[in-house]
C-alpha cells in the first residue's frame, strides 16, 4: 500500500483512505467500525487497523459528544480578551497554569495584538458571568485588564476542519 502510514515515531503523510476516515469520524464520531469501513470502502479489519493507527499517531485527539449548551444551562457565550501586566515567560506560565484549573473556561488562546489571551467561556447568563468575572477572572495571576464580548449570535461554531 504505497503512501500508507508506516509504523514509526515520525508523522507520515496521510493517504486518501486515512483522510476519508478522518473526515467521516469528524462528521460522526459514533459510527461503528462496520459503517465507517463501508463509507470509506475498505474491509472492517483494514478500517479498524487504520483508525487505531490514526489514534496512536495523534491525528485523532478524542471522540466527544457535542452537548447543547442551552440544555445544560450554559446558553450564554462570552469571549474575554485578557491583557497581562507583564509580558514575561513566567507571567504567561502562571496565567496559563491558573486558567487550566478553571472548569468554566472552554478555550484559552495566546494571541498577537491588543490582547495577550482570548478566553471562550460559557455561562448561564450575564449575572453568572458577572459573578465569575468579579471573583475568578480578575483574580487570575498577572491580569491587568479584561474586555468582555457577549456573543449575540453563533454564526459558525465548531466547524469541521477542511483538509
Steps between C-alpha positions, in 0.01 A plus 500: 500500500704789374468822699341333803616603849781269607550400863756756616539784739499756217184644357440366151287660232139391507372308201156527342344230725640655820352836402164341426502331842584829673232692311232242579592482870506879518142504369380218727721355772233242586540304176556131555814357347282306252317816390824695477663224293203502261515881463873503421481182289740274690457181700406533868838352604691752287282784628558398862877475451517840328279668758712365784815628327342843454426512874851383593664746260306790656279586202189434711511665842177352626135433432248718681132578513399853398280600796238767433611787730150638557371160613754493786453864602807635321325689222699824522828505308757757609836585345746676729814679389767502771802727535767401749702750701831355373606319184740251649518122469436474874185713492365311197572165671331606825191622314477186287539270800219681683268504195533124451345454846183696424228267368288779353769599248447301181791641299801717574719631220820704515462762226693779334355850502323712760438208736725228637226234520148433383277287718183324389258457788150357527277617785133495596443872446650846547463487879683166507784650297510811720549277805780301332667814370503669838614199700710288265611668176646824630668301778703297249877556530628806318169622360515873436193540283213303351259587224179300478301418186158339541423297189163598357486232231717196430537504123766227474600297806694176501532481123666192354863526393539536125782278379 
